Amino acid sequence: IISHRRTLAASLAFTQCGAVSQDIIYVTLPLYHISASLLGICGCIQLGATCVLKKKFSARQFWNDCRKYNVTMFLYIGELCRYLCNQPCKEEDRVHEVRIALGNGIRPSVWKEFLMRFGPVKIFEFYGSTEGSLGFLNYTNKIGAVGRAGIFSKFLHSFELLKYDVCKQELIKDENGRGKKAPTGKPGLLVFQVTEDGPFSGYVGNKEASEKKLLRNVFVEGDVYLDTGDLLVMDEDGFLYFTDRVGDTFRYSTKLRVNPGSLEEITQADYEGRTGMAAIVLKRNHNFNGERLYKHVEDFLPSYAQPRFVRIMGVMQTTATFKHQKMHLANEGFNPEIISEPLYFMYEPACSYIPMTREIYHKVVSGEIRL
């Protein structure tokens, strides 16, 4: 349920970034997505600014459009900025009037590359959800952060990062059954307190789904918090960093992308599930090296985050908002009899990922090989 109050609040996002009525805002996202409809279209109406509305995002035409229409601001989400960075370099890459980019989902490595390539664009990364009434905006342009929680922010927005067991997928509670706050520098489940000033409107006609989003009696009897399903980290300076999703959409995507420079043959990777499979797209004319990947995950990932299976894909399918489509991959699992693409299995004795065979598959399913 999107209230008028939330619509008005979302439409102020560009204003908070310093936008004015003279700005020209480029919107390439589908209008059924809240970023495009509320932040983009409603934001332009609120400002009295000009909107350049693209029917479909095109990495190849993006900067040509910006130059043609004198674009000064644009919305991004997911992998949009990475797609721009993957385009061939051109002499006119810095020839544009874009000064501000607002969105979420840009990785730190892409953030740095984008600035070096396309010039000093102010990137305002934010955190928010359709269900939640509150969010964060990185107004300081701190690379990698989704926002900052200062003294006034904590006072205005009652939220906490709670200790969370990623294996059991449940909160870690004290001896009295109350929630425990995550220490500085450690991931915690982000929860917002539900109050009159920060209400949770819920889902239309679905009280059961609405109730599942709420945590009750977290710190004291009678309190209510909204479970965002997101793990965030707060550093000593109060900057917040998105880490992972939990629950049904649990993923280790950001962890798998650590230090991509040591695996130059991989152009895209995503990792789904608790005992996960990494879906990998190789760069052209590069071969998969099981030993190199094994060493990489051993060096950079904790044991619980290491993918036990690898699937080599020709292309990574994405949603209209440039997020990887993983549901069909999860449904297909790791059965080599129904998957035609190359599959590999993490085999510790060989310190490598070896080809997945029917024999290995049946041993895993039967429990002879324990994961």
Secondary structure, DSSP 8 states (H G I E B T S, - for coil): ---HHHHHHHTTHHHHTT--TT-EEEE-S-TTSHIIIIIIIIHHHHHT-EEEE-SS--TTTHHHHHHHTT--EEEEETTHHHHHHTS---TTTT-S---EEEEE---HHHHHHHHHHH---EEEEEE--SS-S--EE-TT--TT-SEE--HHHHHHS-EEEE-EETTTTEE-B-TTS-B-B--TTS-EEEEEE--SSS-----TT-HHHHHHTEEESSSSTT-EEEEEEEEEEE-TTSEEEEEEE-GGG-B-HHHHTSSGGG-TTEEEEEEETTTTEEEEEE-TT----HHHHHHHHHHHS-GGGS-SEEEEESS--B-TTS-B--HHHHHHTT-TTT--S-EEEEEGGGTEEEE--HHHHHHHHHTSS--
